[in-house]
Amino acid sequence: MNVIVIGATSGIGRAVAEIYIRQGHRVGITGRREALLREVALNAPEGAVFPKAFDVSEDDAAEHLSELVAAIGGVDVCLYSSGYGHTNTVLEPSLELGQVDVNAKGFVRCSVWLFNYWAERGVRGHLAVISSVASILPLGVCPAYSATKKFEAFYAQTLRQLARIREADIRITVIKPGFVDTDFIHGRHFPMTIRKENAAASIVRAIKRNKKTAVIDGRWAALGVLMRMIPSPLWNWAGRFFRPYKDMF
């Protein structure tokens, strides 16, 4: 099987790529930091890894993705793991827009190219995206992150229906992790934090089982059910309880 992980230089994406490599698949990996991509390739069996450095926020991202797919000889599964998250209670514009560029625009660039690649060739494909439990309720401490993760999840759902409209054999999986011990939360002690290796293993299983949506892990899945039951006015009112902690984010 040919797998591509977009955003594999560190964190969950790298952990997922390493699992697929150990399973014996041909794996294409992308990211901005070429040295880290080469590091993954050097630690893998010869010919198993195809690194391609590019930035999903740039207009030529789809062109680079096309070149990677050609180099690896096609793609069966692609995980969009590129993600930029930042708490931003002071609403620094550059932080907000940077997250939109990666989490929203970058995802659209890559997913549109992949969808058309599979649909136009009449071959099976599987697109997975790492969204977040932050997509369930709007989080005032990280506006762009919460909103763009919701965008990813919703856009993926539209692609699922579009696959039926176009009679394309394309499967879509939306991954919603809780707190994972990546650089995003490094040095901060959040509840129910999941080791990235455990999160990656759950993601690979969810993709293999063709899950439509997978909340990582069971504790967060239970919490997600409760989050969906909270009325919007009550959630907005609850924001007052975050006031004493706003400088921590």
C-alpha positions as CSV (number, residue, x, y, z in Angstrom):
1,M,0.0,0.0,0.0
2,N,1.2,3.5,-0.8
3,V,0.6,6.0,2.0
4,I,1.3,9.7,2.1
5,V,1.5,11.7,5.4
6,I,1.3,15.4,4.8
7,G,3.0,17.0,7.8
8,A,5.3,14.2,8.9
9,T,8.3,16.1,10.3
10,S,7.2,15.9,14.0
11,G,4.3,15.1,16.3
12,I,1.4,12.9,15.4
13,G,2.2,12.9,11.6
14,R,5.7,11.6,12.1
15,A,4.5,9.0,14.6
16,V,1.8,7.8,12.1
17,A,4.4,7.7,9.2
18,E,6.7,5.6,11.4
19,I,4.0,3.1,12.1
20,Y,3.2,2.7,8.4
21,I,6.9,2.3,7.6
22,R,7.2,-0.5,10.2
23,Q,4.2,-2.2,8.7
24,G,6.1,-2.4,5.4
25,H,4.2,0.1,3.3
26,R,5.7,2.6,0.9
27,V,5.4,6.0,2.6
28,G,5.6,9.5,1.2
29,I,6.3,12.2,3.8
30,T,6.0,15.9,3.5
31,G,6.7,19.0,5.6
32,R,8.6,22.2,5.5
33,R,11.8,21.0,7.3
34,E,13.7,18.9,4.9
35,A,16.3,17.8,7.4
36,L,13.7,16.1,9.6
37,L,12.2,14.4,6.6
38,R,15.6,13.0,5.7
39,E,16.0,11.8,9.3
40,V,12.9,9.7,9.0
41,A,14.1,8.3,5.6
42,L,17.5,7.5,7.0
43,N,16.0,5.4,9.8
44,A,13.8,3.4,7.4
45,P,14.5,0.5,5.1
46,E,16.0,1.5,1.8
47,G,13.4,2.5,-0.8
48,A,10.5,2.6,1.8
49,V,10.3,6.3,2.3
50,F,9.8,9.2,-0.2
51,P,10.5,12.6,1.3
52,K,9.2,15.8,-0.3
53,A,9.7,19.2,1.4
54,F,7.1,21.8,0.7
55,D,4.8,24.2,2.5
56,V,1.0,23.6,2.3
57,S,0.3,27.3,2.7
58,E,2.0,28.1,-0.6
59,D,0.1,28.2,-3.9
60,D,2.3,25.5,-5.4
61,A,1.5,22.9,-2.7
62,A,-0.7,20.8,-5.0
63,E,2.0,20.7,-7.7
64,H,4.5,19.3,-5.1
65,L,2.0,16.8,-4.0
66,S,1.5,15.7,-7.6
67,E,5.2,15.2,-7.9
68,L,5.4,13.1,-4.7
69,V,2.5,10.9,-5.9
70,A,4.3,10.3,-9.2
71,A,7.5,9.5,-7.4
72,I,5.9,6.9,-5.1
73,G,3.8,5.4,-7.9
74,G,0.3,6.4,-6.8
75,V,-1.4,6.9,-3.5
76,D,-3.9,4.7,-1.7
77,V,-4.2,6.5,1.6
78,C,-3.3,10.1,2.5
79,L,-3.4,11.6,6.0
80,Y,-3.4,15.4,6.2
81,S,-1.6,16.0,9.5
82,S,-0.3,19.5,8.8
83,G,-1.7,21.7,11.4
84,Y,-0.8,25.0,13.1
85,G,-2.4,25.7,16.5
86,H,-2.0,28.6,18.9
87,T,-3.9,30.1,21.7
88,N,-4.5,33.7,21.0
89,T,-6.6,35.6,23.6
90,V,-5.1,39.0,22.4
91,L,-6.1,38.2,18.8
92,E,-2.7,38.8,17.2
93,P,-3.8,38.9,13.5
94,S,-0.7,37.0,12.2
95,L,-1.4,34.1,14.5
96,E,-5.0,33.8,13.4
97,L,-4.2,34.1,9.7
98,G,-1.3,31.7,9.8
99,Q,-3.6,29.0,11.2
100,V,-6.1,29.7,8.4
101,D,-3.4,29.3,5.8
102,V,-2.3,25.9,7.0
103,N,-5.4,24.3,8.5
104,A,-8.0,25.6,6.0
105,K,-6.3,26.7,2.8
106,G,-3.6,24.1,2.9
107,F,-6.1,21.3,3.5
108,V,-8.3,22.4,0.6
109,R,-5.3,22.6,-1.7
110,C,-4.2,19.1,-0.9
111,S,-7.6,17.4,-0.5
112,V,-9.0,18.8,-3.8
113,W,-6.0,17.6,-5.7
114,L,-6.2,14.1,-4.1
115,F,-10.0,13.8,-4.6
116,N,-9.7,14.6,-8.3
117,Y,-6.7,12.3,-8.7
118,W,-8.7,9.4,-7.4
119,A,-12.1,10.3,-9.0
120,E,-10.7,11.0,-12.5
121,R,-8.8,7.7,-12.6
122,G,-11.6,5.6,-11.1
123,V,-9.4,4.2,-8.4
124,R,-10.0,3.8,-4.7
125,G,-8.6,6.4,-2.3
126,H,-8.8,7.2,1.3
127,L,-8.4,10.7,2.7
128,A,-8.0,11.2,6.4
129,V,-7.6,14.6,8.2
130,I,-6.5,15.3,11.7
131,S,-9.2,17.7,13.0
132,S,-9.6,18.1,16.8
133,V,-12.1,17.9,19.7
134,A,-11.7,21.7,19.5
135,S,-14.0,21.5,16.5
136,I,-16.9,20.4,18.6
137,L,-17.4,23.7,20.5
138,P,-16.0,27.1,19.7
139,L,-13.1,27.8,22.0
140,G,-12.5,31.5,22.7
141,V,-8.9,30.9,23.9
142,C,-7.9,29.7,20.4
143,P,-10.4,31.2,17.8
144,A,-8.7,30.4,14.5
145,Y,-7.6,26.9,15.7
146,S,-11.1,25.9,16.8
147,A,-12.7,27.4,13.7
148,T,-10.3,25.9,11.2
149,K,-10.5,22.5,12.8
150,K,-14.3,22.7,12.4
151,F,-13.8,23.7,8.8
152,E,-11.6,20.6,8.2
153,A,-14.2,18.3,9.7
154,F,-17.1,19.9,7.8
155,Y,-15.3,20.1,4.5
156,A,-14.3,16.4,4.8
157,Q,-18.0,15.6,5.2
158,T,-18.9,17.5,2.1
159,L,-16.2,15.5,0.2
160,R,-17.8,12.3,1.5
161,Q,-21.2,13.3,-0.1
162,L,-19.4,14.5,-3.3
163,A,-17.9,11.1,-3.7
164,R,-21.4,9.6,-3.9
165,I,-22.4,12.4,-6.4
166,R,-19.4,11.7,-8.6
167,E,-19.7,7.9,-8.1
168,A,-16.1,7.8,-6.8
169,D,-14.7,5.1,-4.5
170,I,-13.2,7.6,-2.0
171,R,-13.4,7.1,1.7
172,I,-13.1,9.9,4.2
173,T,-12.0,9.8,7.8
174,V,-12.1,12.7,10.3
175,I,-9.7,12.3,13.3
176,K,-10.5,14.3,16.4
177,P,-7.8,14.0,19.0
178,G,-7.9,15.6,22.4
179,F,-4.7,16.9,24.1
180,V,-1.7,15.0,22.6
181,D,1.9,15.5,23.9
182,T,3.2,17.4,20.9
183,D,4.9,20.8,20.6
184,F,1.5,22.5,20.7
185,I,1.1,21.8,24.4
186,H,4.7,21.3,25.3
187,G,5.5,22.5,28.8
188,R,1.8,22.9,29.8
189,H,0.0,20.3,31.9
190,F,-3.4,19.7,30.4
191,P,-5.9,17.0,31.6
192,M,-6.2,13.7,29.7
193,T,-3.1,14.2,27.7
194,I,-2.4,11.3,25.3
195,R,1.0,10.1,24.3
196,K,1.6,10.8,20.6
197,E,2.5,7.2,19.9
198,N,-0.8,6.0,21.4
199,A,-2.7,8.6,19.4
200,A,-0.9,7.6,16.2
201,A,-1.7,3.9,16.7
202,S,-5.4,4.7,17.2
203,I,-5.4,6.8,14.0
204,V,-3.9,4.0,11.9
205,R,-6.5,1.6,13.3
206,A,-9.3,4.1,12.5
207,I,-8.1,4.5,8.9
208,K,-7.8,0.7,8.5
209,R,-11.3,0.2,9.8
210,N,-12.7,2.9,7.4
211,K,-14.1,5.0,10.3
212,K,-16.0,8.0,9.2
213,T,-15.1,9.9,12.5
214,A,-12.7,8.8,15.2
215,V,-12.3,10.7,18.5
216,I,-9.0,9.9,20.2
217,D,-9.3,8.3,22.8
218,G,-12.3,6.8,24.7
219,R,-12.2,9.5,27.4
220,W,-12.3,12.3,24.9
221,A,-15.1,10.4,23.0
222,A,-17.2,10.4,26.2
223,L,-16.4,14.1,26.8
224,G,-17.3,14.9,23.2
225,V,-20.8,13.5,23.7
226,L,-21.2,15.8,26.7
227,M,-19.8,18.8,24.8
228,R,-22.4,18.3,22.0
229,M,-25.2,18.5,24.6
230,I,-24.2,22.0,25.9
231,P,-26.4,24.8,24.4
232,S,-24.5,27.6,22.8
233,P,-25.9,30.3,25.1
234,L,-24.7,28.3,28.1
235,W,-21.3,27.7,26.6
236,N,-20.8,31.4,25.8
237,W,-21.9,32.3,29.4
238,A,-19.3,29.8,30.7
239,G,-16.5,31.9,29.1
240,R,-16.5,34.0,32.3
241,F,-14.9,31.2,34.1
242,F,-11.9,31.4,31.8
243,R,-11.1,35.0,32.6
244,P,-8.7,34.3,35.6
245,Y,-6.7,32.0,33.3
246,K,-6.6,34.0,30.1
247,D,-2.9,34.9,30.6
248,M,-2.0,31.3,30.8
249,F,-2.9,30.6,27.2
